[in-house]
Amino acid sequence: MTKHETQRAELACITAFGVELRSLEVRDLPMLCHWRNQPEIRPYMGDDRPVTPKIMEFWLNRARGGDVVWPYIVHMGGKSVGYTELKHVNWIDSSCEDGIFLFGKEYIGRGIGYNVVLCREIVMDGLGLRTLVSRIRSSNARSISFCTKYGGEYVRTEGDFLVYRYEITRRRERLKAIARIMGMAEEFARHFGKR
């Protein structure tokens, strides 16, 4: 087993901060396609064309065969509530891009995105990734606000996308403060020490 295969197995299911991140599986693709094709999500995707399970299965097989995409379904209270990923992993400079969305109006605006990024930080830690980059459509005000609260610093504009960068020190400081506000400071300390 290669190092990245071992990591993929070790990080296949992470439960922390009130959510569970479970590696995306073929059985999740119809649900993910449904979510991704919805009008409240699709316009904000990097590729905003409609997707099908067949297209997504091709993508997932490529992702599983490599070490640059780490896709997860987000579960909360036993229900699938969203999706997050680390992608374009660059092992040389310990960086990656991210993606995240929640599906269902009942999950929007309740702070669940912070639960997800706190849990996803465990994956980043396990992979040794220090720098995170987000590309957000300029029309996505909610994600821009989330990004800046989470510690993202604006870097540049690329077409219709604003690019934010999160360095580990600032990101962890923000996450520690968010965990404290959410009443999860002890859990944060268990996972990340006093960093």
C-alpha positions as CSV (number, residue, x, y, z in Angstrom):
1,M,0.0,0.0,0.0
2,T,1.4,3.4,-0.9
3,K,1.6,6.3,1.5
4,H,-1.4,8.1,0.0
5,E,-3.5,4.9,-0.1
6,T,-2.8,4.4,3.6
7,Q,-3.7,8.1,4.2
8,R,-6.9,7.7,2.2
9,A,-7.9,4.6,4.3
10,E,-7.0,6.3,7.6
11,L,-8.9,9.5,6.6
12,A,-11.9,7.7,5.0
13,C,-14.3,8.7,7.9
14,I,-13.7,11.5,10.3
15,T,-16.2,12.3,13.1
16,A,-15.6,15.5,15.0
17,F,-17.1,18.9,15.8
18,G,-20.6,17.6,15.4
19,V,-20.3,16.3,11.8
20,E,-19.0,13.3,10.0
21,L,-16.9,13.4,6.8
22,R,-17.1,10.2,4.9
23,S,-15.2,9.5,1.7
24,L,-17.4,9.9,-1.4
25,E,-18.6,6.6,-2.8
26,V,-20.3,5.6,-6.0
27,R,-23.6,5.1,-4.2
28,D,-23.5,8.8,-3.2
29,L,-23.3,10.1,-6.8
30,P,-27.0,10.3,-7.7
31,M,-27.6,12.4,-4.5
32,L,-24.5,14.5,-5.2
33,C,-25.6,15.1,-8.8
34,H,-29.0,16.1,-7.6
35,W,-27.5,18.6,-5.2
36,R,-25.0,20.0,-7.6
37,N,-27.5,20.5,-10.3
38,Q,-29.8,22.6,-8.1
39,P,-30.2,26.3,-9.1
40,E,-29.0,27.4,-5.6
41,I,-25.7,25.5,-6.0
42,R,-24.8,25.0,-9.7
43,P,-24.2,28.7,-10.5
44,Y,-21.5,28.9,-7.9
45,M,-19.5,25.8,-8.9
46,G,-16.2,26.1,-10.7
47,D,-17.8,24.2,-13.7
48,D,-21.4,25.2,-13.7
49,R,-22.6,22.8,-16.4
50,P,-25.1,20.1,-15.3
51,V,-23.6,16.8,-14.3
52,T,-24.8,13.2,-14.5
53,P,-24.0,10.2,-12.4
54,K,-22.0,8.8,-15.3
55,I,-19.8,11.9,-15.6
56,M,-19.4,12.0,-11.8
57,E,-18.4,8.3,-11.7
58,F,-15.7,8.9,-14.3
59,W,-14.5,11.8,-12.2
60,L,-14.6,9.8,-8.9
61,N,-12.6,6.9,-10.4
62,R,-9.9,9.3,-11.5
63,A,-9.9,11.0,-8.1
64,R,-9.6,7.6,-6.3
65,G,-6.7,6.6,-8.6
66,G,-4.7,9.6,-7.7
67,D,-3.6,11.6,-4.7
68,V,-4.8,15.1,-5.5
69,V,-8.5,15.0,-4.7
70,W,-10.0,14.1,-1.4
71,P,-13.9,14.2,-1.7
72,Y,-16.3,13.8,1.3
73,I,-20.0,13.7,1.9
74,V,-20.9,15.6,5.1
75,H,-23.2,13.9,7.6
76,M,-24.9,15.4,10.6
77,G,-27.4,13.7,12.8
78,G,-27.4,10.7,10.6
79,K,-28.3,12.7,7.5
80,S,-26.3,13.6,4.4
81,V,-26.2,17.4,4.5
82,G,-23.4,18.5,2.2
83,Y,-20.2,18.0,0.4
84,T,-16.6,19.1,0.9
85,E,-13.3,18.4,-0.8
86,L,-9.7,19.1,-0.9
87,K,-8.5,19.3,-4.5
88,H,-5.4,20.2,-6.6
89,V,-3.3,19.0,-3.7
90,N,0.3,20.1,-4.2
91,W,2.5,17.8,-2.1
92,I,5.7,19.9,-2.8
93,D,4.4,23.1,-1.3
94,S,1.9,21.4,1.1
95,S,-1.1,23.3,-0.4
96,C,-4.6,22.5,-1.8
97,E,-7.8,24.1,-2.9
98,D,-11.1,23.5,-1.2
99,G,-14.8,23.2,-2.0
100,I,-17.8,23.1,0.2
101,F,-21.5,23.3,0.0
102,L,-24.5,22.4,2.2
103,F,-27.7,21.2,0.7
104,G,-31.1,22.1,2.2
105,K,-32.3,25.5,3.4
106,E,-32.5,24.1,7.0
107,Y,-28.7,23.8,7.0
108,I,-27.9,27.2,5.6
109,G,-27.0,30.1,8.0
110,R,-26.8,27.8,11.1
111,G,-23.0,27.7,11.3
112,I,-22.7,24.1,10.0
113,G,-20.1,25.2,7.5
114,Y,-17.8,26.0,10.5
115,N,-18.4,22.5,11.8
116,V,-17.4,21.1,8.4
117,V,-14.2,23.2,8.1
118,L,-13.1,22.3,11.7
119,C,-13.6,18.6,10.9
120,R,-11.9,19.0,7.5
121,E,-8.9,20.6,9.2
122,I,-8.2,17.2,10.7
123,V,-7.9,15.8,7.2
124,M,-5.5,18.6,6.2
125,D,-3.5,18.0,9.3
126,G,-3.3,14.2,8.5
127,L,-2.1,15.0,5.0
128,G,0.4,17.6,6.2
129,L,-1.3,20.4,4.2
130,R,-0.5,23.9,5.4
131,T,-1.9,26.3,2.8
132,L,-5.5,26.4,1.6
133,V,-6.8,28.3,-1.4
134,S,-10.5,29.1,-2.2
135,R,-11.8,30.2,-5.5
136,I,-15.2,31.8,-5.0
137,R,-17.5,33.3,-7.7
138,S,-17.7,37.0,-7.2
139,S,-21.5,36.8,-7.0
140,N,-21.4,34.4,-4.1
141,A,-21.7,36.9,-1.2
142,R,-22.4,34.2,1.5
143,S,-19.3,32.2,0.6
144,I,-17.1,35.4,0.5
145,S,-18.3,36.3,4.0
146,F,-17.7,32.8,5.3
147,C,-14.3,32.8,3.7
148,T,-13.1,36.0,5.4
149,K,-14.5,34.9,8.8
150,Y,-12.6,31.7,8.4
151,G,-9.3,33.6,7.9
152,G,-9.1,33.8,4.1
153,E,-7.1,36.7,2.7
154,Y,-7.9,38.0,-0.7
155,V,-5.1,37.4,-3.2
156,R,-6.4,38.2,-6.7
157,T,-9.3,37.9,-9.1
158,E,-9.3,35.2,-11.9
159,G,-12.1,36.0,-14.3
160,D,-15.4,35.6,-12.3
161,F,-13.6,34.1,-9.3
162,L,-12.0,35.8,-6.2
163,V,-9.1,33.9,-4.9
164,Y,-8.5,33.7,-1.2
165,R,-5.5,32.1,0.6
166,Y,-5.4,30.7,4.2
167,E,-2.0,30.2,5.8
168,I,-2.0,27.7,8.6
169,T,-1.2,30.0,11.5
170,R,-4.0,32.5,10.7
171,R,-6.4,29.8,9.8
172,R,-5.8,27.9,13.0
173,E,-6.2,31.0,15.1
174,R,-9.6,31.7,13.4
175,L,-10.7,28.1,13.8
176,K,-9.7,28.1,17.5
177,A,-11.8,31.3,18.0
178,I,-14.7,29.8,16.1
179,A,-14.5,26.5,18.1
180,R,-14.5,28.6,21.4
181,I,-17.6,30.5,20.3
182,M,-19.3,27.2,19.3
183,G,-18.5,25.6,22.7
184,M,-16.0,23.2,21.1
185,A,-12.7,24.6,22.5
186,E,-11.8,21.4,24.4
187,E,-12.4,19.3,21.2
188,F,-10.2,21.7,19.2
189,A,-7.4,21.4,21.8
190,R,-7.7,17.6,21.7
191,H,-7.2,17.6,17.9
192,F,-4.8,20.4,17.4
193,G,-3.1,20.9,20.8
194,K,-2.4,24.4,22.0
195,R,-1.4,25.5,18.5
